[in-house]
Amino acid sequence: MRRVVTGIVLAAVGLASVVLPWTFYLVVLATGLACLYELNNLCEVKGRPLEYPIAVIGVFLYTAFAVLGLLHKWEGVLISGIVVTAFSIGMYGEESGYFARTANTLLAVMYIGKLLTYFIFIRQIDLFPNIGLVWTVYAIVLIALSDIMAMLVGTAIGRHPMTSISPKKTWEGAAGSLALVTAAAALLATIPQMHLIWWQGACIGALTNVAAQAGDLVESALKRDAGVKDAGSLIQGHGGVLDRFDSYLFGGTAFFATLHLIGILQVR
């Protein structure tokens, strides 16, 4: 019950923040920094902590550049700056683990900072009035359903584990989640305010679902590698922020990419 209540509260806060763009951007930034903090803790368990201040600056700048519409022009410079700074600062730490610390720093910025910016891009879409808001809610709902359906179907009929990395995840749960979320996405696409055709919704739902489940497995692999059950303990019944939002990192990216793949968005 505590897990359900916590999930409802998080969903309500998250969906409410979407209404105002700047409120949503602040929630994205706060989520990214919290995920980064927990990822750094996982790296510390392995004895290879990030160059944490550099990673924080990197996630902040990725978010800021995306919000200001500068990322497409300055991303190469941003990545180069993070690499050079991480290697330079890393020379003043312990000699052992120098390469791992700097590599982990860049990976952390890309994994969290880069992938979360796709939610900002979705919110900024202006093809139709308020469509950025509508599609952001659509993406959040599809990713949340992916988690919920995989758990429910897997609990009910799951018999074959997908991987030893996360034994509770089953092929039956994954397949059931894919089928149900794809159907739900196609049905929601028929709402006039969505400005989508049912098959477009089905494509969006299917690819977002697969990516969301992959994101969950990737974070499970990180925890298994560090030998911990949860990335943190901030969210009652859910573990840490990274535990709760791992599927959103991959899912939001896939949602935005699918809009391009099916021809709704054009590369500018």
Secondary structure, 3 states (H helix, E strand, C coil): CHHHHHHHHHHHHHHHHCCCHHHHHHHHHHHHHHHHHHHHHHHHHCCCCCCHHHHHHHHHHHHHHHHCCCHHHHHHHHHHHHHHHHHHHHCCCCCCCHHHHHHHHHHHHHHHHHHHHHHHHHHCCCCCCCHHHHHHHHHHHHHHHHHHHHHHHHHHHCCCECCCCCCCCEHHHHHHHHHHHHHHHHHHHCCHHHCCCHHHHHHHHHHHHHHHHHHHHHHHHHHHHHCCCCCCCCECCCECHHHHHHHHHHHHHHHHHHHHHCCCCCCC
